[in-house]
Amino acid sequence: MHVVTNRLQLTLAILKPDCMACPHIISEIRRLIMNNGFLFVQTKVVKLSRPDAEEFYRIHEDKFFYNRLVTFMSSGPIGVHILARDDAINKWRKLLGPTRVLRTIFDEPDSIRGRFGLTDTRNCAHGSDSEETAKKEIEFFFPGFNINKWKDDVGQFLRENGKVTFDEKLCEHVPER
């Protein structure tokens, strides 16, 4: 059982192909997510096509690493999660650690990227950088998910009742009713 008492914010978390290839790393990252007070709202495993990866990362199109990133992100399955908690965006990014893995290994060795990242591209995971970005990214991967409806229904229930359990098959928290 998990109790929710604060204002919930949603963010998108992506577990990249490098860590999806290692079940023990996925298990450890999911444990870290839960131990840091996050709720798994929705989860799916997908394999991005090259065009979908290009669309998702279009914001980086003019950067030197764009082709490498798109190629990598379309190379294998990714785990996509909508996470919720108070200040979810900042807390998830803090748990991830900085993007540059070599620096992260020394500066924040207990972060996800510090523990499991291999390179700046193969850095295990992605996190939205703002509420606006989170909304766009959630809509990209979960087009049927209505953020406002979730906040009004499930979010309101969680604020009032506050009790959820984790469904391991779904890899999602569900309200205790």
Residue frames as a rotation matrix with the C-alpha (Angstrom) as fourth column:
MET 1
0.580 0.814 0.000 0.00
0.814 -0.580 0.000 0.00
0.000 0.000 -1.000 0.00
HIS 2
-0.668 -0.703 0.242 1.17
0.716 -0.696 -0.046 3.50
0.201 0.143 0.969 -0.83
VAL 3
0.274 0.771 -0.575 -0.40
0.843 -0.480 -0.242 6.64
-0.462 -0.419 -0.781 0.63
VAL 4
-0.395 -0.298 0.869 -0.71
0.753 -0.647 0.120 9.82
0.526 0.702 0.480 -1.42
THR 5
0.168 0.460 -0.872 -1.03
0.888 -0.454 -0.069 13.11
-0.428 -0.763 -0.485 0.42
ASN 6
-0.410 -0.452 -0.792 0.51
0.150 -0.890 0.430 15.86
-0.900 0.058 0.433 -1.74
ARG 7
0.507 0.495 -0.706 -0.37
-0.567 -0.426 -0.705 17.62
-0.650 0.758 0.065 -4.99
LEU 8
0.224 -0.381 0.897 0.31
0.478 0.845 0.240 15.21
-0.849 0.375 0.372 -7.80
GLN 9
0.248 -0.232 -0.941 2.25
-0.808 -0.585 -0.068 16.16
-0.535 0.777 -0.332 -10.91
LEU 10
0.834 0.059 0.549 2.69
0.208 0.887 -0.412 13.86
-0.511 0.457 0.728 -13.90
THR 11
0.082 -0.811 -0.579 5.88
-0.837 -0.371 0.401 13.25
-0.541 0.452 -0.709 -15.85
LEU 12
0.927 0.132 -0.351 7.01
-0.328 0.741 -0.586 10.87
0.183 0.658 0.731 -18.56
ALA 13
0.100 -0.904 0.417 9.84
-0.686 0.241 0.687 8.43
-0.721 -0.354 -0.596 -17.93
ILE 14
0.813 0.048 -0.580 11.44
-0.499 0.569 -0.654 6.38
0.298 0.821 0.487 -20.69
LEU 15
0.318 -0.737 0.597 13.73
-0.292 0.523 0.801 3.46
-0.902 -0.428 -0.048 -19.96
LYS 16
0.281 -0.288 -0.916 15.97
-0.937 -0.290 -0.196 3.28
-0.209 0.913 -0.351 -23.01
PRO 17
0.776 0.096 -0.624 17.02
-0.399 0.840 -0.368 0.20
0.489 0.534 0.690 -25.04
ASP 18
-0.258 -0.957 -0.136 20.35
-0.437 0.241 -0.867 -0.15
0.862 -0.165 -0.480 -23.18
CYS 19
-0.749 -0.027 0.662 18.70
-0.651 0.213 -0.729 -0.85
-0.121 -0.977 -0.177 -19.85
MET 20
0.370 0.929 0.012 15.63
-0.899 0.361 -0.248 -2.63
-0.234 0.081 0.969 -21.28
ALA 21
0.311 -0.347 -0.885 18.05
-0.497 0.734 -0.463 -5.31
0.810 0.584 0.056 -22.48
CYS 22
-0.725 -0.629 -0.281 18.97
-0.021 0.429 -0.903 -6.04
0.689 -0.649 -0.324 -18.83
PRO 23
0.234 0.948 -0.218 16.01
0.248 0.158 0.956 -7.25
0.940 -0.277 -0.198 -16.71
HIS 24
0.082 -0.235 -0.969 17.94
0.990 0.131 0.053 -6.86
0.114 -0.963 0.243 -13.44
ILE 25
-0.921 -0.389 -0.011 18.57
0.389 -0.920 -0.050 -3.16
0.009 -0.051 0.999 -14.24
ILE 26
-0.407 0.860 0.308 14.88
-0.117 -0.383 0.916 -2.62
0.906 0.337 0.256 -15.08
SER 27
0.359 0.544 -0.758 13.90
0.650 0.437 0.621 -4.22
0.669 -0.716 -0.197 -11.76
GLU 28
-0.326 -0.574 -0.751 16.34
0.934 -0.318 -0.162 -2.02
-0.146 -0.754 0.640 -9.85
ILE 29
-0.948 0.014 0.319 15.21
0.087 -0.949 0.301 1.17
0.307 0.314 0.899 -11.60
ARG 30
-0.045 0.998 0.037 11.56
0.018 -0.037 0.999 0.37
0.999 0.045 -0.017 -10.93
ARG 31
0.248 0.052 -0.967 12.42
0.918 0.307 0.252 -0.30
0.310 -0.950 0.029 -7.27
LEU 32
-0.745 -0.596 -0.299 14.20
0.654 -0.741 -0.152 3.07
-0.131 -0.309 0.942 -7.10
ILE 33
-0.663 0.580 0.473 11.20
-0.048 -0.664 0.746 4.78
0.747 0.473 0.468 -8.66
MET 34
0.356 0.870 -0.341 8.82
0.302 0.237 0.923 3.34
0.884 -0.432 -0.178 -6.06
ASN 35
0.086 -0.402 -0.912 11.22
0.993 0.109 0.046 3.90
0.081 -0.909 0.408 -3.15
ASN 36
-0.905 -0.418 -0.073 11.34
0.420 -0.908 -0.006 7.57
-0.064 -0.036 0.997 -4.14
GLY 37
-0.518 0.774 -0.365 7.58
0.149 -0.338 -0.929 7.97
-0.842 -0.536 0.060 -3.79
PHE 38
-0.706 0.273 -0.653 6.53
-0.704 -0.373 0.605 7.79
-0.079 0.887 0.455 -7.42
LEU 39
0.073 0.777 0.625 3.34
-0.175 0.627 -0.759 6.14
-0.982 -0.054 0.182 -8.58
PHE 40
-0.957 -0.234 0.169 3.24
0.099 0.283 0.954 4.26
-0.271 0.930 -0.248 -11.88
VAL 41
-0.239 0.910 -0.340 0.12
-0.571 -0.415 -0.708 5.68
-0.785 0.025 0.618 -13.58
GLN 42
0.907 0.421 -0.027 0.45
-0.278 0.548 -0.789 3.89
-0.317 0.723 0.614 -16.93
THR 43
-0.148 -0.964 0.219 3.12
-0.472 0.264 0.841 1.67
-0.869 0.021 -0.495 -18.43
LYS 44
0.940 0.335 0.064 3.86
-0.135 0.539 -0.832 0.23
-0.313 0.773 0.552 -21.84
VAL 45
-0.179 -0.957 0.226 6.74
0.082 0.214 0.973 -1.33
-0.980 0.193 0.040 -23.71
VAL 46
0.887 0.447 -0.114 7.10
-0.041 -0.170 -0.985 -0.17
-0.460 0.878 -0.133 -27.31
LYS 47
-0.184 -0.899 0.397 9.59
0.749 0.133 0.648 -0.35
-0.636 0.417 0.649 -30.15
LEU 48
0.335 0.261 -0.905 9.86
-0.189 -0.923 -0.336 3.04
-0.923 0.284 -0.259 -31.81
SER 49
0.625 -0.171 0.762 10.09
0.775 0.258 -0.577 3.11
-0.098 0.951 0.294 -35.58
ARG 50
-0.514 -0.856 0.060 12.76
0.850 -0.499 0.170 5.39
-0.116 0.138 0.984 -36.98
PRO 51
-0.391 0.402 0.828 10.13
0.315 -0.787 0.530 7.96
0.865 0.468 0.181 -38.11
ASP 52
0.719 0.670 -0.184 8.51
0.375 -0.153 0.914 7.94
0.584 -0.727 -0.361 -34.63
ALA 53
0.266 -0.713 -0.649 11.90
0.903 -0.052 0.427 8.41
-0.338 -0.700 0.629 -32.96
GLU 54
-0.665 -0.493 0.561 12.64
0.691 -0.690 0.213 11.27
0.282 0.530 0.800 -35.37
GLU 55
0.092 0.797 0.597 9.31
0.227 -0.600 0.767 12.89
0.970 0.065 -0.236 -34.51
PHE 56
0.772 0.236 -0.590 9.74
0.596 0.055 0.801 12.47
0.222 -0.970 -0.099 -30.75
TYR 57
0.152 -0.837 -0.526 13.26
0.762 -0.240 0.602 13.94
-0.630 -0.492 0.601 -30.78
ARG 58
0.404 0.072 0.912 12.59
0.825 -0.459 -0.329 16.60
0.395 0.886 -0.244 -33.44
ILE 59
0.999 -0.007 -0.052 13.52
0.020 -0.858 0.514 19.30
-0.048 -0.514 -0.856 -30.91
HIS 60
0.336 -0.939 0.070 17.14
-0.095 0.041 0.995 18.04
-0.937 -0.341 -0.075 -31.20
GLU 61
0.835 0.128 0.536 17.12
0.450 0.403 -0.797 17.83
-0.318 0.906 0.279 -35.02
ASP 62
0.821 -0.520 0.234 19.86
-0.184 -0.630 -0.754 20.45
0.540 0.576 -0.613 -35.48
LYS 63
0.544 -0.632 0.551 22.17
-0.760 -0.093 0.643 19.00
-0.355 -0.769 -0.531 -32.84
PHE 64
-0.233 -0.798 -0.556 25.21
-0.942 0.327 -0.075 16.86
0.242 0.506 -0.828 -33.59
PHE 65
-0.879 -0.172 0.444 23.88
-0.359 0.853 -0.379 13.87
-0.313 -0.493 -0.812 -31.63
TYR 66
-0.035 0.990 -0.137 20.42
-0.891 -0.093 -0.444 13.72
-0.453 0.107 0.885 -33.28
ASN 67
0.234 0.122 -0.965 21.11
-0.770 0.630 -0.107 10.88
0.594 0.767 0.241 -35.74
ARG 68
-0.741 -0.572 -0.352 22.91
-0.207 0.693 -0.691 8.82
0.639 -0.439 -0.632 -33.07
LEU 69
-0.781 0.496 0.381 20.03
-0.462 -0.048 -0.885 9.36
-0.421 -0.867 0.267 -30.61
VAL 70
0.190 0.907 -0.376 17.29
-0.952 0.078 -0.295 8.50
-0.238 0.414 0.878 -33.12
THR 71
-0.031 -0.292 -0.956 19.16
-0.585 0.781 -0.220 5.41
0.810 0.552 -0.195 -34.30
PHE 72
-0.927 -0.368 -0.064 19.66
-0.147 0.515 -0.845 4.22
0.344 -0.774 -0.531 -30.73
MET 73
-0.611 0.734 0.297 16.10
-0.569 -0.146 -0.810 4.93
-0.551 -0.663 0.506 -29.59
SER 74
0.432 0.760 -0.485 14.69
-0.897 0.305 -0.320 2.93
-0.095 0.573 0.814 -32.51
SER 75
-0.379 -0.732 -0.567 17.14
-0.760 0.595 -0.260 0.03
0.528 0.332 -0.782 -31.98
GLY 76
-0.761 0.122 -0.637 15.10
0.344 0.908 -0.238 -1.93
0.550 -0.401 -0.733 -29.42
PRO 77
0.250 0.945 -0.209 12.22
0.694 -0.024 0.720 -1.88
0.675 -0.325 -0.662 -26.99
ILE 78
-0.766 -0.359 0.533 11.76
-0.112 -0.742 -0.661 1.01
0.633 -0.566 0.528 -24.59
GLY 79
-0.303 0.662 -0.685 9.77
0.942 0.318 -0.110 1.11
0.145 -0.679 -0.720 -21.35
VAL 80
-0.636 0.181 0.750 7.48
0.014 -0.969 0.245 4.12
0.771 0.166 0.614 -21.17
HIS 81
-0.331 0.476 -0.815 5.90
0.934 0.289 -0.210 5.19
0.135 -0.831 -0.540 -17.90
ILE 82
0.107 0.381 0.919 3.64
-0.101 -0.915 0.391 7.98
0.989 -0.134 -0.060 -16.77
LEU 83
-0.468 -0.340 -0.816 4.81
0.771 0.294 -0.565 8.70
0.432 -0.893 0.124 -13.23
ALA 84
0.391 0.612 0.688 3.04
0.055 -0.761 0.646 10.76
0.919 -0.215 -0.331 -10.58
ARG 85
0.030 -0.230 -0.973 4.06
0.997 0.071 0.014 12.38
0.066 -0.971 0.232 -7.29
ASP 86
0.877 0.156 -0.454 4.45
0.236 -0.964 0.124 15.86
-0.418 -0.216 -0.882 -5.89
ASP 87
0.443 -0.714 -0.542 7.03
-0.725 -0.641 0.251 17.78
-0.527 0.282 -0.802 -7.95
ALA 88
0.725 -0.053 0.687 7.40
0.201 0.970 -0.137 14.70
-0.659 0.237 0.714 -10.19
ILE 89
0.904 -0.377 0.199 9.36
0.148 -0.161 -0.976 16.40
0.400 0.912 -0.090 -12.97
ASN 90
0.354 -0.809 0.469 12.12
-0.791 -0.526 -0.311 17.77
0.499 -0.261 -0.827 -10.76
LYS 91
0.331 -0.205 0.921 12.25
-0.726 0.568 0.387 14.68
-0.603 -0.797 0.039 -8.52
TRP 92
0.873 0.006 0.488 12.51
0.254 0.848 -0.465 12.31
-0.416 0.530 0.739 -11.51
ARG 93
0.751 -0.632 0.189 15.23
-0.049 -0.339 -0.939 14.40
0.658 0.696 -0.286 -13.15
LYS 94
0.261 -0.650 0.713 17.14
-0.958 -0.264 0.111 14.49
0.116 -0.712 -0.692 -9.84
LEU 95
0.516 -0.012 0.857 16.84
-0.331 0.920 0.212 10.69
-0.790 -0.393 0.470 -9.50
LEU 96
0.961 -0.162 0.224 18.08
0.271 0.394 -0.878 10.33
0.054 0.905 0.422 -13.11
GLY 97
0.160 -0.926 -0.341 21.14
0.452 -0.239 0.859 12.50
-0.878 -0.292 0.380 -12.58
PRO 98
0.100 -0.187 -0.977 22.79
-0.601 -0.794 0.090 14.67
-0.793 0.579 -0.192 -15.27
THR 99
0.922 0.328 -0.206 22.77
-0.336 0.410 -0.848 13.57
-0.194 0.851 0.488 -18.91
ARG 100
0.323 -0.886 -0.332 26.56
-0.683 0.025 -0.730 13.48
0.655 0.462 -0.597 -19.24
VAL 101
0.894 0.203 -0.398 27.34
0.027 0.865 0.502 10.05
0.446 -0.460 0.768 -17.83
LEU 102
0.030 -0.961 -0.275 31.08
0.605 0.236 -0.761 10.45
0.796 -0.143 0.588 -17.25
ARG 103
-0.604 -0.189 0.774 30.50
-0.349 -0.811 -0.470 13.49
0.717 -0.554 0.424 -15.05
THR 104
0.379 0.874 0.305 27.48
-0.737 0.085 0.670 11.87
0.559 -0.479 0.676 -13.40
ILE 105
0.518 -0.250 -0.818 29.49
0.351 0.934 -0.064 8.79
0.780 -0.254 0.571 -12.39
PHE 106
-0.540 -0.807 -0.238 31.69
0.607 -0.179 -0.774 11.06
0.582 -0.563 0.587 -10.29
ASP 107
-0.808 0.200 0.554 29.26
-0.366 -0.908 -0.205 13.80
0.462 -0.368 0.807 -9.23
GLU 108
-0.015 0.877 0.480 26.12
-0.986 0.066 -0.153 11.72
-0.166 -0.476 0.864 -8.59
PRO 109
-0.792 -0.466 -0.395 27.16
-0.553 0.821 0.141 8.06
0.259 0.331 -0.908 -8.50
ASP 110
-0.805 0.527 0.274 23.95
0.173 0.650 -0.740 6.93
-0.568 -0.548 -0.614 -6.78
SER 111
-0.091 0.777 -0.623 21.70
-0.763 -0.457 -0.458 8.39
-0.641 0.434 0.634 -9.50
ILE 112
0.705 0.429 0.565 20.22
0.022 0.783 -0.622 6.10
-0.709 0.450 0.543 -12.17
ARG 113
0.915 -0.392 -0.093 22.59
-0.155 -0.128 -0.980 7.40
0.372 0.911 -0.177 -14.84
GLY 114
0.171 -0.885 0.433 25.52
-0.974 -0.217 -0.059 7.33
0.146 -0.412 -0.899 -12.42
ARG 115
-0.016 -0.105 0.994 24.86
-0.551 0.831 0.079 3.66
-0.834 -0.546 -0.071 -11.64
PHE 116
0.205 0.288 0.935 23.72
0.391 0.852 -0.349 2.33
-0.897 0.438 0.062 -15.01
GLY 117
0.871 0.166 -0.462 24.55
-0.291 -0.582 -0.759 4.85
-0.395 0.796 -0.459 -17.74
LEU 118
0.432 -0.719 0.545 27.12
0.763 0.613 0.204 3.88
-0.481 0.328 0.813 -20.37
THR 119
-0.699 -0.569 0.433 27.45
0.712 -0.608 0.352 6.99
0.063 0.555 0.830 -22.56
ASP 120
-0.828 0.405 -0.387 25.64
-0.257 -0.889 -0.380 10.30
-0.498 -0.215 0.840 -23.02
THR 121
-0.392 0.713 -0.582 23.29
-0.791 0.062 0.609 8.59
0.470 0.698 0.539 -25.52
ARG 122
0.027 0.333 -0.943 23.08
0.172 0.927 0.332 5.26
0.985 -0.171 -0.032 -23.71
ASN 123
-0.785 -0.345 0.514 22.29
-0.333 -0.465 -0.820 6.91
0.522 -0.815 0.250 -20.41
CYS 124
-0.926 0.348 -0.147 19.45
0.370 0.756 -0.540 4.57
-0.077 -0.554 -0.829 -19.38
ALA 125
-0.104 0.974 -0.201 16.50
0.952 0.039 -0.304 6.89
-0.289 -0.222 -0.931 -19.18
HIS 126
-0.669 0.066 0.741 14.70
0.347 -0.853 0.389 10.03
0.658 0.517 0.547 -20.23
GLY 127
-0.275 0.643 -0.715 12.66
0.879 -0.134 -0.458 12.50
-0.390 -0.754 -0.528 -18.22
SER 128
0.419 0.523 0.742 10.44
0.744 -0.666 0.048 15.40
0.519 0.532 -0.669 -19.23
ASP 129
-0.616 -0.781 -0.101 11.93
0.725 -0.513 -0.460 18.81
0.307 -0.356 0.882 -18.46
SER 130
-0.917 0.391 0.083 8.73
-0.396 -0.861 -0.319 20.82
-0.053 -0.325 0.944 -17.87
GLU 131
-0.318 0.885 0.340 4.96
-0.001 0.359 -0.933 20.41
-0.948 -0.297 -0.114 -17.46
GLU 132
0.390 0.439 -0.809 4.44
-0.761 -0.341 -0.552 21.51
-0.519 0.831 0.201 -21.07
THR 133
-0.399 -0.624 -0.671 6.97
-0.869 0.490 0.061 18.95
0.291 0.608 -0.739 -22.34
ALA 134
-0.882 0.108 0.458 5.51
-0.165 0.840 -0.517 16.23
-0.440 -0.532 -0.723 -20.10
LYS 135
0.108 0.993 -0.054 2.05
-0.314 -0.018 -0.949 16.88
-0.943 0.120 0.310 -21.53
LYS 136
0.338 -0.041 -0.940 3.34
-0.939 -0.077 -0.335 16.63
-0.058 0.996 -0.064 -25.13
GLU 137
-0.652 -0.697 -0.299 5.41
-0.706 0.702 -0.096 13.52
0.277 0.149 -0.949 -24.40
ILE 138
-0.647 0.515 0.562 2.57
-0.138 0.645 -0.751 11.77
-0.750 -0.564 -0.346 -22.56
GLU 139
0.405 0.839 -0.364 0.23
-0.513 -0.120 -0.850 12.52
-0.756 0.531 0.382 -25.49
PHE 140
-0.063 -0.518 -0.853 2.85
-0.986 0.162 -0.025 11.14
0.152 0.840 -0.521 -27.92
PHE 141
-0.875 -0.414 -0.251 3.09
-0.372 0.907 -0.199 7.75
0.310 -0.081 -0.947 -26.18
PHE 142
-0.722 0.683 -0.111 -0.37
0.592 0.527 -0.609 7.56
-0.357 -0.506 -0.785 -24.59
PRO 143
-0.917 0.305 0.256 -2.72
-0.047 -0.720 0.693 9.31
0.396 0.624 0.674 -27.06
GLY 144
-0.037 0.972 -0.230 -5.83
0.305 0.230 0.924 8.00
0.952 -0.037 -0.305 -25.26
PHE 145
-0.243 -0.121 -0.962 -4.70
0.968 0.032 -0.249 9.25
0.061 -0.992 0.110 -21.86
ASN 146
0.332 0.439 0.835 -6.53
0.319 -0.885 0.338 12.39
0.888 0.155 -0.434 -20.77
ILE 147
-0.671 -0.716 -0.192 -4.41
0.443 -0.179 -0.879 14.24
0.595 -0.675 0.437 -18.19
ASN 148
-0.663 0.458 0.592 -7.25
-0.633 -0.766 -0.115 16.47
0.401 -0.451 0.797 -17.02
LYS 149
0.440 0.839 -0.320 -9.67
-0.530 0.530 0.662 13.54
0.725 -0.122 0.678 -16.65
TRP 150
0.063 -0.496 -0.866 -7.02
0.540 0.747 -0.388 11.60
0.839 -0.444 0.315 -14.72
LYS 151
-0.882 -0.423 0.206 -6.46
0.098 -0.592 -0.800 14.55
0.460 -0.686 0.564 -12.38
ASP 152
-0.329 0.848 0.414 -10.21
-0.841 -0.463 0.279 15.00
0.428 -0.257 0.866 -11.88
ASP 153
0.637 0.644 -0.424 -10.97
-0.441 0.756 0.484 11.30
0.632 -0.122 0.766 -11.34
VAL 154
0.511 -0.495 -0.703 -8.01
0.607 0.787 -0.114 9.27
0.609 -0.368 0.702 -10.10
GLY 155
-0.534 -0.772 0.346 -5.99
0.321 -0.563 -0.761 12.23
0.782 -0.295 0.548 -8.87
GLN 156
-0.140 0.585 0.799 -8.94
-0.734 -0.603 0.313 13.51
0.665 -0.543 0.514 -6.84
PHE 157
0.813 0.427 -0.396 -9.56
-0.119 0.788 0.604 10.02
0.570 -0.444 0.692 -5.42
LEU 158
0.134 -0.863 -0.488 -5.91
0.711 0.426 -0.559 9.73
0.690 -0.272 0.671 -4.44
ARG 159
-0.618 -0.343 0.707 -5.91
-0.133 -0.841 -0.524 13.14
0.775 -0.418 0.475 -2.74
GLU 160
0.150 0.792 0.592 -9.05
-0.838 -0.216 0.501 12.23
0.525 -0.571 0.631 -0.75
ASN 161
0.965 0.258 -0.051 -8.44
-0.210 0.873 0.441 8.55
0.159 -0.415 0.896 0.00
GLY 162
0.376 -0.922 0.090 -4.72
-0.926 -0.373 0.052 8.31
-0.015 -0.103 -0.995 -0.67
LYS 163
0.030 -0.373 0.927 -4.43
-0.424 0.835 0.350 4.53
-0.905 -0.404 -0.134 -0.85
VAL 164
0.534 0.050 -0.844 -3.05
-0.827 0.240 -0.509 2.61
0.177 0.970 0.169 -3.80
THR 165
0.443 -0.464 0.767 -1.51
-0.078 0.833 0.548 -0.80
-0.893 -0.302 0.333 -4.40
PHE 166
-0.258 -0.638 -0.726 1.01
-0.868 -0.178 0.464 -1.83
-0.425 0.749 -0.508 -7.03
ASP 167
0.809 0.494 0.317 -0.19
-0.243 0.773 -0.585 -4.27
-0.534 0.397 0.746 -9.70
GLU 168
-0.119 -0.983 0.140 2.98
-0.259 0.166 0.952 -6.08
-0.959 0.077 -0.274 -10.77
LYS 169
-0.069 0.143 0.987 1.44
0.804 0.594 -0.030 -7.49
-0.590 0.792 -0.156 -13.97
LEU 170
0.775 0.443 0.450 0.45
0.625 -0.646 -0.439 -4.03
0.096 0.621 -0.778 -15.19
CYS 171
-0.409 -0.894 -0.182 3.46
0.905 -0.372 -0.207 -2.30
0.118 -0.249 0.961 -13.58
GLU 172
-0.380 0.399 0.835 0.97
-0.020 -0.906 0.423 0.32
0.925 0.144 0.353 -12.41
HIS 173
-0.975 0.190 -0.112 -0.41
0.102 -0.064 -0.993 1.59
-0.196 -0.980 0.043 -9.14
VAL 174
-0.405 0.910 0.093 -4.17
0.275 0.024 0.961 1.18
0.872 0.415 -0.260 -8.80
PRO 175
-0.396 0.313 0.863 -6.48
-0.759 -0.641 -0.115 2.88
0.518 -0.700 0.492 -6.31
GLU 176
-0.908 0.230 -0.351 -7.68
0.387 0.783 -0.488 0.85
0.162 -0.578 -0.799 -3.33
ARG 177
-0.506 0.796 0.333 -11.43
-0.527 -0.590 0.612 1.32
0.683 0.134 0.718 -3.36
